[in-house]
Amino acid sequence: PWELQGQTSAQIKVTIEDTQGPLYTLPLADFSPAFFEYTESGTKRLLLAALDSANRVISSTHPAQSGQVVQLYANGLGPVDNQPPTGEPASASPLSHALTLPTVTIAGQAATVQFSGLAPGFPGLYQVNVEVPAGVPSGVQPVVLKINGVTSPAANLPVQ
C-alpha cells in the first residue's frame, strides 16, 4: 500500500474465519521489481506476461518481433504520479507514471522504455512498454528490469 512507503517493515496476521495465525514481520522496500509470468499451455514453459501493440498475448506461437513495442507486466516499481487510492484501479487519463524510470534488457541488449507506470484499469499492476531491440536472436530470451539499483529476476520472452 502507498501508505507504507518509506517504512522498512510491516506486521501481518492472517485470519481465516475464527482462526488467527501468528503475527509476522514482513520486510518492505520501495523498489522490488519482478515480472508477472504465466505457464504456456502445451509447452508448460514459464513466460513473461506481455502483450504486443494489438494487445495479443506474446507466446511461442505469437512471439515478439524486433522493432515492435511490447507491454510487459510487473510489480515493485515504486512510487507513481497521479497515485490512485490504495486498492483502486489506475486511471487511463491521466496515466500514472513511475517516478523512477527503469532500464530493461532483452537478451542482454538495452530496450528503449517508452512508458513505465500503472496499467490503466488495474490496481497495483505496473506496465512497462519497451521496443524490442533490433538484433535480438530468435527464441526464448531473458528479460531483466533494473530500477533504482534493484534488479528483477529474469523472465522469458519469445522473440522472432
Secondary structure, 3 states (H helix, E strand, C coil): CHHHCCCCEEEEEEEECCEEEEEEEEECCCCCCEECEEECCCCCCEEECEECCCCCECCCCCCECCCCEEEEEEECCCCECCCCCCCCCECCCCCCEECCCCEEEECCEEEEEEEEEECECCCCCEEEEEECCCCCCCEEEEEEEEECCEECCCEEEEEC
